[in-house]
Amino acid sequence: MKCDEGYRCEVCGNDVTSIVESDLYLRFVIGELDAEVLHTTPERHLRCNPVLAQFIEDDRFPPVQVQGPMARQHLDTAFVATRCKLVSRGYRRLREIAEWPGDRDLTTYPLPEVVARHASG
């Protein structure tokens, strides 16, 4: 993250001080954002983007409930299962990255299939 100081959340206005609470980096890790736009894309806490956060299934992340048509209980069950698997793996990847010592190479952050997709295309 920028000088390890975090970015300001566009929703709540507080700093996103850890990669494990970063909506921006989760979307990057799962392949929804390119590295070229990380510095220009607004940041949010994961909890400040409940539509994405509701798909995180990990004991270290308390469940997020969404109301309305974007709530996972209103979505296709196959989509929800696939989305939960991807987003949860991305969240676990953020936790791994947070534990890495020393300098970090941004190109090593994404999940393996995202890296492979970028390499092939």
C-alpha positions as CSV (number, residue, x, y, z in Angstrom):
1,M,0.0,0.0,0.0
2,K,1.1,3.6,-0.5
3,C,4.1,4.0,1.8
4,D,2.3,1.6,4.1
5,E,0.1,4.4,5.3
6,G,-3.0,3.1,3.6
7,Y,-5.5,4.9,1.5
8,R,-8.6,6.8,2.5
9,C,-11.9,4.8,2.2
10,E,-14.3,6.6,-0.2
11,V,-17.3,5.4,1.8
12,C,-16.5,6.1,5.4
13,G,-13.5,8.4,5.1
14,N,-11.2,6.5,7.4
15,D,-7.8,5.1,6.4
16,V,-7.6,1.6,5.1
17,T,-4.5,0.7,7.0
18,S,-4.1,-3.0,6.2
19,I,-4.1,-5.0,3.0
20,V,-6.4,-7.5,4.8
21,E,-9.2,-4.9,5.0
22,S,-8.6,-3.6,1.4
23,D,-11.4,-3.9,-1.1
24,L,-9.0,-2.5,-3.7
25,Y,-6.4,-5.1,-3.2
26,L,-8.9,-7.9,-2.9
27,R,-10.3,-7.0,-6.3
28,F,-6.8,-6.9,-7.7
29,V,-5.9,-10.3,-6.3
30,I,-9.0,-11.9,-7.8
31,G,-8.4,-10.3,-11.2
32,E,-11.1,-7.6,-11.2
33,L,-8.5,-4.7,-11.4
34,D,-5.3,-4.3,-13.4
35,A,-2.1,-3.2,-11.6
36,E,-2.1,-0.1,-13.9
37,V,-5.3,1.3,-12.2
38,L,-4.5,0.6,-8.6
39,H,-3.2,4.1,-7.9
40,T,-6.2,5.7,-9.6
41,T,-9.0,3.5,-8.3
42,P,-10.8,4.6,-5.1
43,E,-10.2,2.5,-2.0
44,R,-12.8,1.1,0.4
45,H,-12.7,-1.1,3.5
46,L,-14.0,-4.6,2.7
47,R,-16.9,-3.9,5.0
48,C,-17.6,-0.7,3.2
49,N,-18.3,-2.8,0.0
50,P,-20.8,-5.3,1.5
51,V,-21.9,-6.6,-1.9
52,L,-18.3,-8.0,-2.4
53,A,-17.6,-8.8,1.3
54,Q,-20.7,-11.0,1.6
55,F,-18.9,-13.6,-0.4
56,I,-16.0,-13.9,2.0
57,E,-16.2,-17.2,3.9
58,D,-13.4,-17.3,6.4
59,D,-13.4,-17.7,10.2
60,R,-11.2,-14.6,10.5
61,F,-13.8,-12.4,8.7
62,P,-17.1,-11.9,10.4
63,P,-20.0,-12.5,7.9
64,V,-21.5,-9.5,6.1
65,Q,-25.2,-9.5,5.4
66,V,-26.6,-7.6,2.4
67,Q,-30.3,-6.6,2.1
68,G,-32.1,-6.2,-1.2
69,P,-31.7,-7.7,-4.7
70,M,-27.9,-8.0,-4.4
71,A,-28.0,-10.1,-1.3
72,R,-26.5,-13.5,-2.0
73,Q,-29.7,-15.4,-1.1
74,H,-31.4,-13.7,-4.1
75,L,-28.6,-14.6,-6.5
76,D,-28.1,-17.8,-8.6
77,T,-26.8,-20.6,-6.3
78,A,-24.1,-21.7,-8.8
79,F,-22.9,-18.1,-9.1
80,V,-22.9,-17.6,-5.3
81,A,-20.8,-20.8,-4.8
82,T,-18.3,-19.8,-7.5
83,R,-18.1,-16.3,-6.2
84,C,-17.6,-17.4,-2.6
85,K,-14.8,-19.7,-3.6
86,L,-13.0,-17.0,-5.5
87,V,-13.5,-14.1,-3.1
88,S,-12.7,-16.3,-0.1
89,R,-9.4,-17.5,-1.8
90,G,-8.6,-13.8,-2.5
91,Y,-9.2,-12.9,1.1
92,R,-6.9,-15.7,2.3
93,R,-4.3,-14.4,-0.3
94,L,-4.4,-10.9,1.3
95,R,-3.7,-12.5,4.7
96,E,-0.7,-14.3,3.2
97,I,0.6,-11.1,1.6
98,A,0.3,-9.3,4.9
99,E,2.6,-11.8,6.5
100,W,5.3,-11.6,3.8
101,P,8.6,-10.1,5.1
102,G,10.4,-7.3,3.3
103,D,9.6,-5.7,0.0
104,R,6.8,-7.0,-2.0
105,D,6.5,-7.5,-5.8
106,L,3.0,-6.4,-6.8
107,T,3.0,-8.8,-9.7
108,T,3.1,-11.8,-7.2
109,Y,-0.1,-10.7,-5.4
110,P,-2.8,-12.1,-7.7
111,L,-4.1,-15.7,-7.5
112,P,-2.3,-18.1,-9.8
113,E,-5.1,-18.2,-12.4
114,V,-5.1,-14.4,-12.6
115,V,-1.4,-14.4,-13.2
116,A,-1.7,-17.1,-15.9
117,R,-4.5,-15.2,-17.6
118,H,-2.4,-12.0,-17.8
119,A,0.6,-14.0,-19.1
120,S,-1.4,-15.5,-21.9
121,G,-3.3,-12.5,-23.0
